[in-house]
Amino acid sequence: MPKSLAGCLAVGISSRALFDLSYENAIFEKAGLEAYTDYQREHEHDVLKPGTGFPLVRSLLTLNDLEPKRKRVEVVILSHNSVETGLRIFHSIAHYQLDISRAAFCGDHDLFPYLRAFSIDLFLSAEESDVQEAIRHHYAAGLIYPSVSNEYEALPIRIAFDGDAVLFSDEAEQIYQKEGLDAFVRHEVENAAKPLPQGPFAHFLQAIAQLQEEFKGREAPIITALVTARNAPAHERVVSTFRAWHVTVDQSFFLGGLSKQPILAAFRPHIFFDDQQVHGEAASAFVPSARVAYPKRES
């Protein structure tokens, strides 16, 4: 029988999200594909520096070492490189001893169909159009920001999420944008017992919760956090939602509009997901961050 990724947390990541290819990408944008290809061939055996997604991927892969016969995580490279220019990616993967053996090198063709083919639970990329397309089809996807640091201990893995338009749908966020804070609070109080609709990262959070359940009674190697601009009384609907989803978030921060940066700097996540560009860019100065490109609504 063919092998399957069933039972694994499947992470798809682009080469620019895993490694620092900013210099090479600048060559592509300024001089074109031929110059980029020539450069990659000439530097085929030069090891790439870690990118923003590297600490998360490296740490997730350590979960496979906890029990020899239980593979919990699979990482797949999803790249617009060709297989020829992608050789440098696999040379760098071998240098860092990352357990990554599967890849889709798609050139200038769409990556989205292969998210489904590989049963991807999380997709990280430096290309906004790829992230937007993945989110549009209800995949958890994040647009990686350049990171200031890749120095993170492997375990425990710490993952932080914004709430509205990330874990939850943007239903409540739309009310806030159109009608203001008072209307938002009133709506959330009136619907406190009604779970929020799922957002693009709900399934990913539930997949993490299943992994955490395997370590019940032991110290879990993954810690999750909600870092949201909500505060009381809008917090109660969040609690109702997590109960309905049968998930427990390890730490929750209801900031009421305060800056998220100090909390994130203290929590030190391997990755933080937020839908607002202003929050994502600000957080990226402190911790690895990614923006959730929530689908644009028709006007």
C-alpha positions in Angstrom: 0.0 0.0 0.0 1.2 3.6 -0.6 2.3 5.6 2.3 0.0 8.2 3.8 0.3 11.4 5.9 -2.8 10.5 7.8 -2.4 10.9 11.6 0.4 13.5 11.1 0.3 17.2 11.5 1.2 18.2 8.0 3.0 21.5 7.5 3.7 23.0 4.1 6.3 25.7 3.9 7.9 27.6 1.0 11.6 27.8 0.6 11.6 31.6 1.4 9.7 30.9 4.6 12.1 28.2 5.8 15.3 29.9 4.7 16.5 33.4 4.2 16.4 33.9 0.5 16.0 37.7 0.5 19.2 38.3 -1.5 18.3 35.6 -4.1 14.7 37.0 -4.4 16.1 40.5 -5.0 18.1 39.0 -7.9 15.0 37.5 -9.3 13.0 40.7 -9.0 15.7 42.9 -10.5 17.4 40.7 -13.1 14.8 38.0 -13.8 14.6 34.2 -13.8 17.7 33.4 -15.8 20.0 35.5 -13.5 18.3 33.9 -10.4 18.8 30.4 -11.9 22.4 31.0 -12.7 23.1 32.3 -9.2 21.4 29.3 -7.5 23.4 26.9 -9.7 26.7 28.7 -8.9 25.9 28.6 -5.1 24.2 25.2 -5.0 26.3 24.0 -2.1 26.3 27.2 -0.1 24.2 26.7 3.0 21.3 29.1 3.4 20.7 30.9 6.6 17.5 30.0 8.6 14.4 32.0 7.8 11.4 33.0 9.9 9.7 29.6 9.8 12.9 27.7 10.6 12.6 27.6 14.4 9.0 26.4 14.2 9.7 23.7 11.7 12.8 22.5 13.5 11.0 22.3 16.8 7.9 20.6 15.3 10.1 17.9 13.8 11.6 17.1 17.2 8.2 15.7 18.2 9.1 12.8 15.9 12.0 12.0 18.2 10.0 11.6 21.4 8.7 8.1 20.4 10.6 6.2 17.7 7.6 4.5 16.3 5.2 7.5 16.3 5.6 10.1 13.6 3.6 13.1 14.6 4.8 15.8 12.1 5.4 15.8 8.4 6.9 18.9 6.7 6.6 19.4 2.9 8.4 22.0 0.9 6.0 23.8 -1.4 8.0 26.0 -3.7 7.9 28.1 -6.9 11.5 27.0 -7.5 12.2 24.4 -10.2 13.7 21.1 -9.1 17.0 22.3 -10.5 17.1 25.6 -8.5 15.6 23.7 -5.5 18.7 21.5 -5.1 20.2 24.2 -2.9 17.1 24.0 -0.6 17.7 20.2 0.0 21.4 20.7 0.5 20.6 23.2 3.2 18.0 20.9 4.7 20.7 18.1 4.9 23.1 20.5 6.5 20.7 21.3 9.3 19.7 17.7 9.6 16.0 18.4 9.2 13.8 15.4 8.6 12.2 16.8 5.4 12.2 14.5 2.4 9.0 15.6 0.4 8.7 18.6 -1.8 6.7 20.1 -4.7 8.7 22.3 -7.0 6.1 24.0 -9.1 7.8 26.8 -11.0 5.4 29.5 -11.8 2.3 27.3 -11.5 -0.2 27.4 -8.6 0.8 25.8 -5.4 -2.8 25.6 -4.0 -3.8 22.2 -5.5 -0.9 20.5 -3.7 -2.1 21.7 -0.3 -5.0 19.4 -0.8 -2.8 16.6 -2.3 -0.5 16.6 0.7 -3.4 17.1 3.2 -1.7 20.2 4.6 -2.8 21.5 8.0 -0.6 24.7 8.0 1.0 26.6 5.1 3.7 29.2 5.6 4.9 31.3 2.7 6.5 34.6 1.8 4.3 35.1 -1.2 1.0 36.9 -0.4 -0.9 35.6 -3.4 -0.3 32.0 -2.4 -1.4 32.7 1.2 -4.5 34.6 0.0 -5.5 31.6 -2.2 -4.9 29.1 0.6 -7.0 31.1 3.0 -9.7 31.6 0.4 -10.0 27.8 0.3 -10.1 27.5 4.1 -6.6 26.4 4.8 -4.6 27.8 7.7 -2.0 29.9 6.0 0.4 32.7 7.1 2.4 35.3 5.2 5.8 35.2 6.9 7.5 38.4 8.0 11.3 38.7 8.1 12.4 37.8 11.6 14.9 39.5 13.9 16.0 36.2 15.6 16.0 32.5 15.0 17.4 31.6 18.5 14.6 29.6 20.0 14.9 26.4 22.1 13.3 23.4 20.5 10.8 22.5 23.2 8.3 23.4 24.4 6.9 24.8 21.1 5.0 28.0 21.7 2.3 29.1 19.2 0.3 32.3 19.6 -2.9 33.3 17.8 -5.0 36.4 17.4 -8.7 35.7 17.7 -11.0 37.4 15.3 -10.3 36.6 11.6 -7.7 34.0 12.7 -9.1 31.4 15.1 -12.6 32.8 14.6 -14.4 34.2 11.6 -14.4 37.9 11.0 -18.1 38.1 11.9 -17.6 40.2 15.1 -14.7 42.1 13.5 -17.0 43.3 10.7 -19.5 44.7 13.3 -16.7 46.6 15.0 -15.4 48.0 11.7 -18.9 49.1 10.4 -20.7 50.1 13.6 -18.0 50.8 16.2 -16.9 49.4 19.6 -20.2 49.8 21.5 -22.1 47.8 18.8 -19.4 45.1 18.9 -19.5 44.8 22.7 -23.3 44.7 22.7 -23.4 42.0 20.0 -20.8 39.8 21.8 -22.6 40.1 25.1 -26.0 39.2 23.5 -24.3 36.2 21.8 -22.0 35.2 24.7 -23.3 31.6 24.8 -23.2 31.2 21.0 -19.9 29.8 19.6 -18.2 32.0 17.1 -17.9 30.6 13.6 -14.6 29.0 12.8 -11.9 31.0 11.2 -9.0 29.8 9.0 -6.9 28.6 11.9 -9.6 26.8 13.9 -8.8 23.4 12.3 -5.1 23.9 13.0 -5.7 24.7 16.6 -7.9 21.6 16.9 -5.1 19.5 15.3 -2.6 20.9 17.9 -5.1 20.1 20.7 -5.2 16.4 19.5 -1.4 16.3 19.7 -1.5 17.8 23.2 -4.1 15.2 24.2 -1.5 12.4 23.5 0.6 13.9 26.3 -2.2 14.2 28.9 -0.8 13.6 32.3 2.7 14.5 31.1 4.3 17.8 30.3 3.0 18.7 26.8 5.6 19.8 24.3 3.3 22.4 22.7 1.9 25.5 24.5 -0.7 27.6 22.8 -1.8 31.2 23.6 -4.6 33.5 22.5 -3.4 37.2 22.3 -6.5 39.3 21.5 -7.6 42.9 21.5 -10.8 41.7 23.1 -11.5 42.3 26.8 -14.3 41.8 29.3 -17.2 41.4 28.6 -16.4 40.3 25.1 -14.2 37.5 26.5 -17.1 35.2 27.5 -18.0 34.3 23.9 -14.4 33.2 23.4 -14.7 30.8 26.3 -18.0 29.5 24.9 -16.4 28.9 21.6 -13.4 27.0 22.9 -15.7 24.8 24.9 -17.8 24.0 21.9 -14.7 23.1 19.9 -13.5 20.9 22.8 -10.1 22.7 22.9 -8.1 24.2 25.7 -5.8 27.2 25.0 -3.0 27.1 27.5 -2.7 30.9 28.0 -5.1 33.7 27.1 -4.4 37.4 27.0 -7.4 39.8 26.7 -5.7 43.2 26.1 -8.5 45.6 25.4 -6.5 47.4 22.8 -3.2 47.5 24.6 -0.1 46.7 22.5 0.5 43.0 22.0 4.3 43.5 21.8 5.2 43.2 25.5 3.0 40.1 25.9 4.6 38.4 22.9 8.1 39.4 24.0 7.3 37.7 27.3 5.6 34.6 25.8 8.3 34.2 23.1 6.3 32.2 20.6 8.0 30.2 17.8 5.3 31.9 15.6 2.5 34.4 16.1 -0.5 34.7 13.7 -2.5 37.9 13.3 -4.7 39.2 10.5 -3.8 42.9 11.0 -0.7 44.1 9.1 0.0 46.7 11.7 0.1 44.1 14.5 2.0 41.5 12.5 4.7 44.0 11.4 5.1 45.3 15.0 5.3 41.8 16.5 7.9 40.7 13.9 10.4 43.1 15.5 10.2 40.9 18.6 9.1 37.4 17.6 8.6 35.3 14.4 5.3 36.4 13.0 2.9 35.7 10.1 -0.1 37.6 8.7 -3.3 35.7 8.0 -4.6 37.2 4.8 -8.3 36.9 5.5 -10.4 36.7 2.4 -11.5 40.1 1.1 -15.2 40.6 1.2 -17.1 41.8 -1.8 -18.0 45.5 -1.5 
